[in-house]
Amino acid sequence: MPVYIGVDFHTRTQTVCWCDTATGECGEQELENGDLEEVRRFYQQFPQAVVGVEALGYAGWFHRLIEEVGHALLVGNAQEIRRRAGRRHKNDHRDAVLILDLLLHEDFPEIHHLPPASREVLGLLRYRHRLVKMQTMLKNGVQAVALNEGLRLKSKLWTEAGRELLAALPLEGAGAWQRETSLAMLGELGKQIERTEGELQKRAQADECVLRLQTHPGVGLLTSLAVAHLLRPTKRFARTRQVAAYCGFDPREQSSGDRQRFGHISKQGSRLVRFLLGQAALSALEGDDELRPFYYRLLKHRHKHPGVAITATARKLLIRLFVMLRDQIDYAEFRRRGRDARCAREAQRPALCSA
């Protein structure tokens, strides 16, 4: 493609520098993001172009517009782009010129850009997670009202009998108002969560890879969708360590000289995926006879905190799901391959000892 466009994108404006390598013509223009038609007309004047932009939030409409126009969109690592700047001076014009220069010299630090279908599913998962957090906050508030009146039922407060006892409390003023409005909002939130989960279930039923991941014990609808749409295509990862680092399960290292020190996990990548994997790992302990001994072995022999042990188990679960996704196999086939590999290693041991 002869035309390259570097974009310094902000919420309200964007500074664009472009170069036509066929004619040598270059230009610069500042666009107001509020006028979508003007932005569309500007990019439509180029038949085909490569558009480079830094990775940032609140730019979903811009990504869709570039894809609809027919240009190739490259999303770059913001830290790496800034590191390649030759000077400390920074403004919108310099940033756009820098991105254009990196595109022209084929040195643009591109990162993986999720396809629209994956962005849609992950957006639904994040929306459901926010709804559940709102639901939990409201439930905690109602629990506080009940405790203030001496009603201590914990989770049984949300059973039918518990709700009857809650409704029978002689509340007045702010307590009665909070009970009434909170219960009404909880009912509406429950409906919205069910509708969102129903939409996610439709997406899962149409994806064989997601259904295969659900054959693993402890892995349900949410975890399988999140892992599948975050890690595909799997050919991006040459090693399983890269998968762990991509999801933030790699340990932070601070080593110098002869001293080697590893700390807590980096927590880069999707926080929601790490949360779902942690919940799935807790459920998988009951149904998997390999993860359960692994978890308790960490607790017993290494004197680890339960949170550290479950994080290590979640990392192991992530690697398993990646292998299943990469090789397009279900849980039964994954276990069979593991048993065959162990039997092969055990068969080689006597031969090595005799030699």
N, C-alpha and C positions, 0 to 999 in steps of 0.2 A: 504494500500500500504506500503510495507516494506522499501522503499527507500525514503529518504527525502533529498532535495537539497536546500541549501541556496545560493542565488546569489546576489552579490554586483555588480550591472550593471552600466557601464559607456558607453559613446558613442563609444569609441575605444576598450575598454577591459572590461572583466568581471572576477571577482574572484569567484570561485565556491567551496563550501564546501559541501560534501555529506556524508551520513551515511546509511548503510544498516542494519536495525534493526534485520533482520533475521540472518545474519552472524556476526554482530558486526563490520564489516569492514568500515573504514572511510577514507576519502581522501580529498585532496585539489588540485586545478589546476587553472591556469590563462589562459584564452582563448582570442585570438585576434578576435574581431568582424569582421575584414575585411575578414577573411577566413571563409566563411559561411559553407563550406563543413566540415571543422574541427569541428566547433561548432555543426553541425548536427550529425556528427559521435559520438561526445562525449555523447550527450543526447540519442542517439539511443542505446547505450550499456546497458542502464537500461530498463528492460521490462516495468515496470510501476513505476512512481515516483510522489511525490508531490513537486512541485517547488515553492519556495517562493521568491518574489522580491519586492522591494519598488516601490511605484507608482511614475513614472517619465515619461517625454516625450521622443520622438524619440526612442521608444522601440516597435513600432508596429510590425516590422519584427520578433523580438524575441518572442513576444506573439504568433504570427501566427506559428512560428517554433515549439514552445512547444505544441501547440494544434495539429499540424500536426503529431508530433511524438507520441502523445497519452498520454502525461502526464497531470496531474491536475495542473493548474496554479493558485496560490493564490497571489493576489496583496495586499500589506500591506500599512497602513498609515505610512508615513516616520517619522512624528513627534512622533507618539506613539512608533514606533520601537526604535527611539533614546532615548526616555524617559525610556525605559526598560533596557538600557545599564547600567551595574554596575559601569563602570569607565568612566572617562572623556577622556581617550585616544581613538583616532579614526583613523583607517586606513582601507584599503580594506579587509585585512584578518580578523580583528576584526568584521567588519560589516557583512561579510559572515557567520562567526561563530555565531554571535548574531542571525541572521535570522534562521540559522539551529537549534540553541538551542530553539528558540521560536516555531518552527515547531514541534520539538520533544516533547516539554512539552505542546503542544496544547494551546499555549498562543499567537499565531501569530495574530496581529490586522488586520484582513482581511477587506477590503473594497469591495464594489460591483464593479465587472468588467463587463463592457458592452459587450454584445455578438457582433460578427462580423457584423451582419446586422445593428445593431444600430450604431456602430462605423462608418460604411460606410455612413449611412444617415446623421449623425451629421457632418462628414467630408465634405460632399457635401454642407451642409448648411453653414459651416464656409467658404468654398471656394467661394460660391456665395456672402457671406457677404463681403469678401475681394474684389471681383470684383466690387461690388456696391460702396465700399469706393473709389476704384481707379476711377470709373466713376464719382463720386461726385467731387473728387479732380481735374480731368480734366475739368469738367464743370465750377468749380469755377475759374480755370485759364482762360478759354475762356471768362467768364463773366468779369474778370478783364481787359482783352484786349478790350472788347467792351465798358466798362465804361471809359477806358482811351481815347477812341475816341468819347465819348459823346453819346453812344448808350445805353440807359437805358430801358431795356425791362423786366428785372427780369426773371420769368419763361417763359414768352412769347418768349424769345430768341430761345427756342427749338421748336417752332412751325414752320410750313413751311414758313410762311411769315417772321418770325424772322430770320431763317437761310438765307433767301434771302438777308435781310438787312445786316446780318453779312458778307456774301460773298461779298457784294458790298462795304464794307469799304475799303478805299484806304490805306491799310497797306503796310509797307515796312520793310525790315530787320527782326529783331527778332519777331515783332508782326505778320507779315505775316507767318513766319515759324511756330510759335506756333499755329496759327489758323489752318493751313493746317494739321500739324501732329496731333494736338489734335482731330480734327474732324475725321481724319482717325482712330485713336485709339478708339474714342468713338463708331464708327460704329462696329469695331471688338469686343469691350467689350460688346456691346449690343447683338451681336450674341452669344457670349459665355454665357451671362447671360440667354438668352432664351434657349439655349441647356441644361444648368444646371437645369433650372426650369422644362424643359420637362422631364429630368431624374427623378427629384424629384416627378413630377406628376405621373409617372409610379409607383414609390414606394408607393405613397399614394393610388392609385386606387386599389392596391392589398392588402390593409390593412383596414379592416372594422373599427377598433378602430379609426384610423385617420379620416376616413370619418364621424364617429359619432361626433368626436370633432369639425368638421367643421360645424355642425349644430348650434353651438353657435354663436350668432351675433358677428361680429368682428374678428372671428377666421378663418384664411385662411390656405393656404397650408403650409406655412413655420412654423407658430406657432403650428399647429396641429402635424406636423411631429416632431418638436423639443420636445414638451411636451411628446408625446407618447413614443418616443424612449429613452428619458432621465429617465422617471419615471417607465417604466416597468422593472421587474414585480412589481406591486403595493403592493404585500404582504410584501415588505420590510419595509413599513411605517405603524406603528401602529396607528399614529395620524396625523391629518392634519398639526399640528405644525412642525412635522418632515419634511413634504414636503416643507413647507415654508423655513425651515432652510437649507434643501438640495439645494434649488435654491438661497439662499442668501437673502431672504426676512425677516429674523428674525432680530429684533432690537438688537443692541449690548448693553449689560448691564454692568454698573459699579456701583454696590451697595455695601454698607458697613454699618453694624450696622442698625440704624434706617433710614438711607438715602437710597432711591431707585431711581436710575436714569437709563433711557433708552435713547440711542442715535440713530444714523442713522442705517440703515440696514447693515448687516455684509458684503454683496456683495461677499459671498463665492459661490462656484459652477460656473455654466456656465454663463458668461457675455452675451453671445449671446442669451440665453434663456430669461434672464431678459429684454434685449432690445426688443425682439420679443413680449414678454408679455406686455411691455409698449405700443408698437405700437398697439397691438390688443386691449388693454384696451381703448385707445383713439377711436378706431373704434367702440367698443362695446357700448360706451356711446350713440350712435345714435340709436341703435337697441334694447337695453335692458332697460326696465322701472324700474329695480331695481338698476342697477349699476349707472345709471345717477343721481338719487336722492342721492345715497350714495356719489358720487363724489362731487356734489355741496353742500351737507351738511357739508362735511369736509372743503370746502372752506369758507363757511359762518359762521358756528358756532365755529369752532376751529381756524379760522384765519390761516389756513395752506397755505404754498406755493403751487402753482399748481403742482410743481414736487413731493412734498410729497403726495399730494392727488392722483395723477395718479399712484404713486408707491403703495399706499394702494389699489387702484382699481385693479392694476395688480396682487397684492397678492390675492385679493378676486377672481379674474378670474382664477388664478392658482389653487386655492382650488376647484373651480367649475369643472375645467377640470379634476382634479385628481379624484373627485367623479364620474364623468361621465366615466372616464377610468376604475376606480376600479369596479363600478357596471355594466359596459357595457350597458349604457343607453345613449339616445340622449338628446338634449336640451329640447324637449317637455316633455319627461318623468321626467327630472330633475325639471322642473318648476311645474309639476303636483304634485310631491312628496313634494315640498316646500309648495304649497298651502294646501295640505292635512294636513301637519304637523301644519301649522298655524291655520287651522280650528279646529284641535284637541285641540290645546292649548287654543283657545278662548272658546271652548265648556266646558273645565274644569274650567275656571275662575268663572262662576256663582256658580258651585258646591262648590268650595273652599271658596267663599265669604259667602255662606249660612252656611257652616260648621263653 
